[in-house]
Amino acid sequence: MKLRIKFLYMVLAVIFMTGTADMTHARRAKKEPQAKYVFYLIGDGMGINEVTGTELYNQATGNGPERINFMHFPVRTFVTTYSASALVTDSAAGGTALSTGTKTYNGAIGVDADRNPVSTIAEWAKDSGAGVGVATSVGINHATPSAFYAHVNDRNSYDAIARQLIASDVDFAAGAGFLTERRTGLDAVFYEQEARGEGIKVFYGTEDFENVSTSYDRVICLGGRNIGELPYAVDRKEGDTALKDFVSTGISYLYGRYPEEGFFFMIEGGKIDYAGHNDDAVACFEEVNDLAEAMDVVLAFYNEHPDETLIVVTADHETGGLMLGAGEYSMSPEMLAGQTMSENELTAKFRQKFMPAPPQQQRRGQRGNGPGFGQQQPQWTPPTWEEVKGFLQENLGLWDKVPVDRRTEAKLMETYQSTFGSKDGGNDVRSLYAVNTRLISDAVIYLNAKAGYQWSHGSHSGSPVGLYVNGVRAREFNSCTDNTDIPRLIARIAGYETNN
Ligand SMILES: [Zn+2]
């Protein structure tokens, strides 16, 4: 008897609980708004210190807004980024986690750890009838953007990724250009032609973007002809394409074509990571500013559709292990004001000024009449230390606005000697995306440290990254603890059917 009563209670309890759960669900479904327009911004390599560091730099130099817009969104939390194969992720596994909600191995694009294709949030959006846009400041088939439309085992399979983009349902794709593989011998023009063959309209550069019309079925916007990445924001010249140009063109196009269905738009600031690999704070911070400028365009749209728009900003990982404060209980971000171009651009300028081609381009083993050797410019003499010092002073503010202690000067001089005294010519330092003159690289790292920005290394770190959210049901993102939580939550709020 006792047992039967207990059982009865249990049955009643279950009925009651299911009932309330159903009711809550029904109430929620009725009351909760859905995001019709979704913006998903990814700062590649943009750790929390990169964003905070940018604000400090802006406040001290006046080179950017005192407040980075997304850093002051109503929701600011952080997520872990590790991959299935390592505690430190690369952009492929990081991008795949952010696009599919699935952990995978470093190098994987849109496939799981067993190399099975996994569907992405861009595909979920498309299946739900929404328009889809993907934009990046680096190659259109580089790791992060491709994680949204491609499924390949290796991020370097640029050929397969380009073909998958062309065959995909992405309505609006924008990036610097197509990256190619030496193996295939095919150039970027080949893929642009392939795209046109599939009925996709291809546009080059900001001026040309004015010709983008919603009457075109699919659109690809490229930064220019034959470029793999947009110039660093800090090096941008008039007429150069900026990420925000992709964003404004993409919004007009997607909104024009999908006014009823809404759209999903992924936007990547790809060169924050490149600058982090170089340990170049000024280039890095100006890239964060550039992403914030793209965000201004997004926010203008948001202000017109505040009840239907969701904006999510995060990063795939941090790059460089950037620390704020370099051993002393202070920082001097104003010291960075003396650097007016990226380390890459500064290296190019340095080489042009001090290293006329022949001595540097000789290769070991080259003899007598090999090209270059015979034409060694007889008038070329290496610059003096004073000349080189003047260059660093002029372009980085060293000695001038930034004190250089004797030990550092001696070290820089040593590098100067090995740069101009070596038989092969030059003394270069290779990072993931650049080969720079060691003297310039050393000087930039020194300047960064004096300003209080200390880089730990030139690769990614396992630090958690920020998650900044604004708009429809933004507060729900406080529940996210790992990067894989993000795409599923966006899908729920946008009403996309997920199938994994
Ligand atoms: Zn990277």
Boltz pocket constraint, residues with backbone or C-beta under 6 A from the ligand:
constraints:
  - pocket:
      binder: B
      contacts: [[A, 45], [A, 91], [A, 273], [A, 274], [A, 277], [A, 319], [A, 460]]
      max_distance: 6.0
